[in-house]
């Protein structure tokens, strides 16, 4: 396992010498292996480690996970921060909202401790699961890129490591871990993909996890090249978008929408196709309602109305906002 971790770190430049790295550890097998693995490689990589455990309080007894992480951190002679947070109410599933709250908490702790990187324990299995999940939702090339090895200061050293290698690493070192009961709840699509669909696919075509992960890496490379081609046309202007090569225009609209809206979360292929129709073939004045707001067209200009289809629109073509009433 450690050799794969070394290669991933080197290939993607995950750390710099003397980096302070905040390791997120839930107590599950992947994050415990991440913590122990980076501890073993710390001197070689010239990095300093801190540990953070985030308790969402979503199930009774979750505080025991933090106690386990505390024992492991003490065994490795590492400092530990335990953060207890409440998952806010809002749109989307509870797991997605918990994830967002967790990452916000980790960013806060990293700021307080002066950490340049936040290491999280996603593995090759998570990568394959994410590719399948996005395919089912209707994704494009960018979505197939799934989980990047690095985004901002979030890094994923285990992304090329499979679960069997993780468990073998833990067993050879006598390290304990906990299993999250939510990982057994088949009402969650991701759990069914992990527990039922991926094993079936591997039965039919052994090595499918590795091939899905390779597909994700290839898609990320293509996305980087496409981004370079899209950039000159990515303005909230119908005329500017129309100057792009025809096959590139839907991707340009996608990038414009990302910039106006802030991100593409919660958007399906159908949403993106509707946005492209408005920008490329729609009436001179119109709107498409999407999660969290609406994309609005007024002649040449495109804008975004948060929360609805009328009012003040975020419009990056000029300072301030423009009314599309």
Buried (B, 14 or more C-beta within 10 A) or exposed (E): BBEBBBEBBEEBEBBEEEBBBBBBBBBBBBBBBBBBBBBBBBEEBEBBBBBBBBBBEEEEEBEEBBEBBBEBBEBBEBEBBBBEBEBEEEEEEBBBBBBBBBBEBBBEBBEEBEBBBBBBBBBBBBBBBBBBBBBEEBBBEBBBBBBBBBEEBBBBBBBBBBBEBBBEBBEEEEBEBBEBEBEEEEEBBBBEBBBEBBEEBBEEEEEBBBBBBBBBBEBBEEBEEBEEEBEEBBBBBBEBBBEBEEEBBBBBBBBBBBBBBEEBEEBBEEBBBBBBBBBBEBEEEBBBBBEBBBBBBBEBBBBBBBEEBEBBBBBEEEEEBBEBE
